[in-house]
Structure formats: structure tokens, C-alpha cells
Amino acid sequence: MTPHDVLLAWSIIILATAGVIVRPFHLPEAIWAVAGAVALVLLGLLPWGDALRGVGKGLDVYFFLIGMMLTAELARCEGLFNYLAAFAVDHARGSPRRLFLLVYAVGILVTVLLSNDATAIVLTPAVYAATRAAGASPLPYLFICAFIANAASFVLPISNPANLVVFGARMPHLIEWLREFALPSVASIVVTYVVLRLTQARSLAEEKLEISVPKPKLGRGGRLTAIGIAAIGAVLVTASALDVQLGLPTFICGVLTATAVLALSRQSPWPVMKGISWGVLPLVAGLFVIVEALARTGAIGQLNAFLHDAVEISARQTAWGTGLVTAMATNIANNLPVGLVAGSVAASDHLPSKVVSAMLIGVDLGPNLSVTGSLATILWLVALRRERIRVTAWRFLQIGVLVTPPALIAALAAAIR
């Protein structure tokens, strides 16, 4: 690329990324990502072949997203999330503090088994409905859905699509994954809970909950969906242990579960299909193309060379710096494009495992600082708007700046030990 081409490519990449985050004219994020990708190709900055190769690199991620979104939407339609949220309210026995802990536990469960996007998209409205029924102010409990969606997103490889983006075909075996991320996950989840709980202490102290609230009945479809989710979890954990890419098994399990549940209950598939956020797929595809163009500018190679030199000096310090810088970058450019860049850098040369682990933690946990940090948080805001609840970027930042640094430092310390 000539210097002029590099400057033009960078301009398009920055504008496209800003469009994804800011959503000018309220247009969907996918439009900006796809527009940026198309512009790079039409202006001759990225050959068609390279663009198609970039789209193809995301195949496993597309399968994973479709399978997870299908399963999550099926669970929503069958009332499983409403049941779980109502279960938490019922077992809180009128205690706001106990309800806070129970909702947090449900959030961990959903994030670990169904990914952080499911927590943001479908658990959020269920928690809103359940807390309103209990006479509680929903917002303290809704903040849980946003923060645990990222804090628990590296417990398992399936807990966050960004994990597939960062590691791709180099996904560690399950045992190796747990060895790398079990302690950091515990640190992230516990510290996030403690600090978030402290930020909401005054609101919870003023709460008065109904001791008995109507509890939705879980029908046969809901019970079958719960069994299907457990089976999916077992299949994916097995696939991870056998070093099999997770996208296709997730897709197959999601389709089989939905087909079985809908066939047994004689329901039309269209309500489930209509509820899926299909726009996520072109968004991710567009971002893969944009990162392919970024590699052609030489940025990926320069980052790799910089990291290689830094590792030669001190792998430990490089891991700390990589984790912190990556975490900050997610709040500037969103964790999906940052995760794609991180994955490209990690794939281009061998890096110490502690550096790659710190990079992933930064991609997954760093976004808890601001509303623009991750797709899950953006989807959480969309879910709140549907319930006519408005959380400003400033209000979220006030909590995020308290919650995220200690959780991030604790997780990185556990990973770089």
C-alpha cells in the first residue's frame, strides 16, 4: 500500500468503527461495518479475494452465534428466563440483598452456558418483569445483567463469542482453558460482585420487596428447553476437551433442540426465528473484512513486532501491559474489532500463554468500564430502552470506573501469577 492508500484505509476503518459504536441516524451497527468493508473493496484498498477470505475466517463464529441466539430465543419464548428470574424473587423472601445475590447467580449461570449476549438480550427483560412484580426498583438488579455478562464471560470458551474471535482455530483444550482461566474467572466474578454490591448498597437499603409474588409456571416446552441447554453445555464442553471447533456443534445442538421442542409442542418456528438478532452476523462479517484491511496496512505486523520485542525484555510486564491496554482499547473501539485485532496479532507469531491470556481478559472484562465497550452492553441498553428505562453513558461510567479496575487487576494477577 502507498502512504496515501494507508491513510485512506485508516480513515475508512476509523469512520466505520465509530459508526458501529455511535450508530449515527440510529442506523443498525451492521450497516456501518458492512459499508466500511464495501468501501475498502470498491476503492481498491482491499482485493475481493482478501475480503472474501476475511468473511470466511468468521465461519465458526457465525455458526456459534446462530446456535446460541437460537437457543436463547427459544428459552425466552418458552418462558425459561422469566421462570428463573421469578425463582430468584421467590427465594429472596423479601430481602433485597438476597435477591441481588440470587439474580447475580442466575446471571453467572446464563452467561457461562449461553454466552454473555444471552444475558444482555433475554435475561434483562425477565429480571425487569420479576423485580417490578416484587415491587422493587429494577435498576440495581438490571446493572447485574450488564456487568456479569462480561465478568463471567471467560469461564468457558462458549461464554463469549469474543473467545472464538481471539483464539479461532487455536482454541485451547478445555483442561488447558480451565487451568488458564478458572482462577481469573473466580477473581473477576467475586470482585465484580463485591464492588457492584457496594455501589448499590444505598438503593438496596431503601427497598421493600413483596414476600410472595406470582410465579410463572414452566411448561413442557420450557422444561425441554432447560434439558436441551444442559445437553448443549455437555456437548460443547466435550467438544472443547476434544479440541473440536465450537461453532458447528453449537449450531447443530441449537437447531436440534429448537426442532425437538417446537415439534413436540406443535408450534410454528417463526416467532423464534423472528426474535433472533440476525443483524449481528453481517456486523461480525464486516468487522472481519475491516481487520483484514487493517492487516494490509501493516498495523498487525507492527503490533506483533512490538509485542515480540517487549516479551524479550519481560514477558510478565508485557502481559500486564497487554491486558490493560487491550481493556482500555475495547472502550474506545468496542471489544469485537479489538478482539479481532488481538486474534490476528496472537495468530501471527508465537506469544507466551500469559500474554495471550491477559489479552483475552482485557477483551472480555475491559468493556465493563463503559456502555460502548462490548456488543453485550450495547444489547443491554437496547433491552432497557424497550422497557422505557434510560441509563446514560455517564451514569454507567460512574459505576464502571469503580467496578472494572479492581476486577481487571484481580483477574490479570490471577492469570499472570
Secondary structure as UniProt FT lines:
FT   HELIX           3..22
FT   HELIX           24..26
FT   HELIX           29..42
FT   TURN            43..44
FT   HELIX           48..57
FT   HELIX           59..77
FT   TURN            78..79
FT   HELIX           80..92
FT   TURN            93..94
FT   HELIX           96..114
FT   HELIX           116..118
FT   HELIX           119..123
FT   HELIX           124..133
FT   TURN            134..135
FT   HELIX           139..151
FT   TURN            152..154
FT   HELIX           157..159
FT   HELIX           161..167
FT   HELIX           168..170
FT   HELIX           174..199
FT   HELIX           201..205
FT   HELIX           220..241
FT   TURN            242..243
FT   HELIX           247..264
FT   TURN            265..266
FT   HELIX           270..275
FT   TURN            278..279
FT   HELIX           280..296
FT   TURN            297..298
FT   HELIX           299..313
FT   HELIX           315..333
FT   HELIX           335..348
FT   HELIX           353..365
FT   HELIX           366..369
FT   TURN            371..372
FT   HELIX           375..386
FT   TURN            387..388
FT   HELIX           393..415
//
